[in-house]
């Protein structure tokens, strides 16, 4: 009187035959592989390091663009903005 369906039976078989296992393991596995690839690229192609800040010539840039105000100290520029540009 009792019949067993195949749907009621637990899934069996090797672990690599279950698609859900590949979803659970595949995502973190891809992240690990991408991290190793990024590390290899970072170690084989490092960015060049600037040796000294004095090597940059800013005199021509400041004269051409009027950047003296941009090079002003922060307190002086803040006070100038707060007073509306009036000098005491």
LUMZAKOL-532077 format. One record per residue (C-alpha): x, y, z; residue in three letters; residue number from 1. Coordinates in Angstrom, 2 decimals, padded with zeros to 5 digits. Example, Ala and Ser with C-alpha at 12.3 -4.5 7.8 and 13.67 -1.06 7.14 Angstrom:
BEGIN
<rec c1="012.30" c2="-004.50" c3="007.80" residu="Ala" num="1"/>
<rec c1="013.67" c2="-001.06" c3="007.14" residu="Ser" num="2"/>
This chain:
BEGIN
<rec c1="000.00" c2="000.00" c3="000.00" residu="Unk" num="1"/>
<rec c1="002.88" c2="002.39" c3="000.57" residu="Unk" num="2"/>
<rec c1="004.80" c2="003.41" c3="-002.51" residu="Unk" num="3"/>
<rec c1="008.15" c2="005.19" c3="-002.45" residu="Unk" num="4"/>
<rec c1="008.81" c2="007.99" c3="-004.90" residu="Unk" num="5"/>
<rec c1="012.24" c2="008.85" c3="-006.16" residu="Unk" num="6"/>
<rec c1="011.60" c2="012.43" c3="-005.01" residu="Unk" num="7"/>
<rec c1="011.50" c2="011.35" c3="-001.39" residu="Unk" num="8"/>
<rec c1="014.87" c2="009.63" c3="-001.56" residu="Unk" num="9"/>
<rec c1="017.87" c2="011.67" c3="-000.41" residu="Unk" num="10"/>
<rec c1="020.25" c2="012.80" c3="-003.12" residu="Unk" num="11"/>
<rec c1="023.22" c2="010.53" c3="-003.42" residu="Unk" num="12"/>
<rec c1="026.32" c2="010.47" c3="-005.48" residu="Unk" num="13"/>
<rec c1="029.76" c2="012.05" c3="-005.44" residu="Unk" num="14"/>
<rec c1="030.08" c2="015.58" c3="-004.09" residu="Unk" num="15"/>
<rec c1="031.23" c2="017.04" c3="-007.42" residu="Unk" num="16"/>
<rec c1="027.98" c2="016.08" c3="-009.11" residu="Unk" num="17"/>
<rec c1="025.85" c2="018.48" c3="-007.06" residu="Unk" num="18"/>
<rec c1="025.43" c2="021.92" c3="-008.70" residu="Unk" num="19"/>
<rec c1="024.79" c2="023.69" c3="-005.39" residu="Unk" num="20"/>
<rec c1="028.23" c2="022.65" c3="-004.15" residu="Unk" num="21"/>
<rec c1="029.83" c2="024.43" c3="-007.11" residu="Unk" num="22"/>
<rec c1="027.90" c2="027.59" c3="-006.28" residu="Unk" num="23"/>
<rec c1="029.02" c2="027.47" c3="-002.65" residu="Unk" num="24"/>
<rec c1="032.67" c2="026.66" c3="-003.35" residu="Unk" num="25"/>
<rec c1="033.04" c2="028.36" c3="-006.73" residu="Unk" num="26"/>
<rec c1="032.47" c2="031.96" c3="-005.59" residu="Unk" num="27"/>
<rec c1="035.09" c2="032.04" c3="-002.83" residu="Unk" num="28"/>
<rec c1="037.41" c2="029.98" c3="-005.02" residu="Unk" num="29"/>
<rec c1="037.25" c2="032.59" c3="-007.77" residu="Unk" num="30"/>
<rec c1="037.97" c2="035.34" c3="-005.23" residu="Unk" num="31"/>
<rec c1="041.08" c2="033.50" c3="-004.03" residu="Unk" num="32"/>
<rec c1="042.31" c2="033.02" c3="-007.61" residu="Unk" num="33"/>
<rec c1="041.68" c2="036.71" c3="-008.42" residu="Unk" num="34"/>
<rec c1="043.55" c2="037.76" c3="-005.26" residu="Unk" num="35"/>
<rec c1="046.56" c2="035.64" c3="-006.17" residu="Unk" num="36"/>
<rec c1="046.52" c2="037.06" c3="-009.72" residu="Unk" num="37"/>
<rec c1="046.40" c2="040.59" c3="-008.31" residu="Unk" num="38"/>
<rec c1="049.30" c2="039.85" c3="-005.96" residu="Unk" num="39"/>
<rec c1="051.38" c2="038.44" c3="-008.82" residu="Unk" num="40"/>
<rec c1="050.68" c2="041.51" c3="-010.96" residu="Unk" num="41"/>
<rec c1="051.53" c2="043.86" c3="-008.09" residu="Unk" num="42"/>
<rec c1="054.82" c2="042.10" c3="-007.39" residu="Unk" num="43"/>
<rec c1="055.93" c2="041.79" c3="-011.02" residu="Unk" num="44"/>
<rec c1="054.93" c2="045.31" c3="-012.15" residu="Unk" num="45"/>
<rec c1="055.49" c2="047.73" c3="-009.24" residu="Unk" num="46"/>
<rec c1="054.68" c2="051.41" c3="-009.61" residu="Unk" num="47"/>
<rec c1="057.65" c2="053.78" c3="-009.88" residu="Unk" num="48"/>
<rec c1="058.46" c2="055.68" c3="-006.70" residu="Unk" num="49"/>
<rec c1="059.11" c2="059.43" c3="-006.75" residu="Unk" num="50"/>
<rec c1="062.56" c2="059.88" c3="-005.25" residu="Unk" num="51"/>
<rec c1="062.35" c2="063.49" c3="-004.05" residu="Unk" num="52"/>
<rec c1="059.69" c2="066.16" c3="-003.91" residu="Unk" num="53"/>
<rec c1="062.27" c2="068.85" c3="-004.71" residu="Unk" num="54"/>
<rec c1="062.66" c2="067.56" c3="-008.24" residu="Unk" num="55"/>
<rec c1="059.29" c2="069.03" c3="-009.24" residu="Unk" num="56"/>
<rec c1="059.59" c2="072.58" c3="-010.61" residu="Unk" num="57"/>
<rec c1="056.45" c2="074.49" c3="-009.67" residu="Unk" num="58"/>
<rec c1="057.61" c2="078.01" c3="-010.42" residu="Unk" num="59"/>
<rec c1="056.41" c2="077.95" c3="-014.02" residu="Unk" num="60"/>
<rec c1="053.07" c2="076.41" c3="-013.12" residu="Unk" num="61"/>
<rec c1="052.29" c2="078.97" c3="-010.42" residu="Unk" num="62"/>
<rec c1="053.20" c2="081.90" c3="-012.66" residu="Unk" num="63"/>
<rec c1="051.08" c2="080.68" c3="-015.56" residu="Unk" num="64"/>
<rec c1="047.92" c2="079.76" c3="-013.67" residu="Unk" num="65"/>
<rec c1="047.89" c2="082.38" c3="-010.92" residu="Unk" num="66"/>
<rec c1="048.13" c2="079.70" c3="-008.27" residu="Unk" num="67"/>
<rec c1="049.54" c2="082.00" c3="-005.56" residu="Unk" num="68"/>
<rec c1="046.14" c2="082.08" c3="-003.86" residu="Unk" num="69"/>
<rec c1="045.97" c2="078.31" c3="-003.98" residu="Unk" num="70"/>
<rec c1="049.34" c2="078.12" c3="-002.24" residu="Unk" num="71"/>
<rec c1="048.26" c2="080.50" c3="000.58" residu="Unk" num="72"/>
<rec c1="048.20" c2="079.22" c3="004.16" residu="Unk" num="73"/>
<rec c1="044.87" c2="077.75" c3="005.24" residu="Unk" num="74"/>
<rec c1="044.15" c2="080.25" c3="008.05" residu="Unk" num="75"/>
<rec c1="044.83" c2="083.24" c3="005.79" residu="Unk" num="76"/>
<rec c1="042.59" c2="081.87" c3="003.05" residu="Unk" num="77"/>
<rec c1="039.83" c2="081.00" c3="005.55" residu="Unk" num="78"/>
<rec c1="039.92" c2="084.45" c3="007.12" residu="Unk" num="79"/>
<rec c1="039.87" c2="086.06" c3="003.69" residu="Unk" num="80"/>
<rec c1="036.79" c2="084.02" c3="002.73" residu="Unk" num="81"/>
<rec c1="035.02" c2="084.80" c3="006.03" residu="Unk" num="82"/>
<rec c1="035.49" c2="088.58" c3="005.76" residu="Unk" num="83"/>
<rec c1="034.37" c2="088.80" c3="002.16" residu="Unk" num="84"/>
<rec c1="037.78" c2="089.78" c3="000.86" residu="Unk" num="85"/>
<rec c1="038.17" c2="092.95" c3="002.95" residu="Unk" num="86"/>
<rec c1="041.61" c2="093.60" c3="004.36" residu="Unk" num="87"/>
<rec c1="041.90" c2="095.09" c3="007.89" residu="Unk" num="88"/>
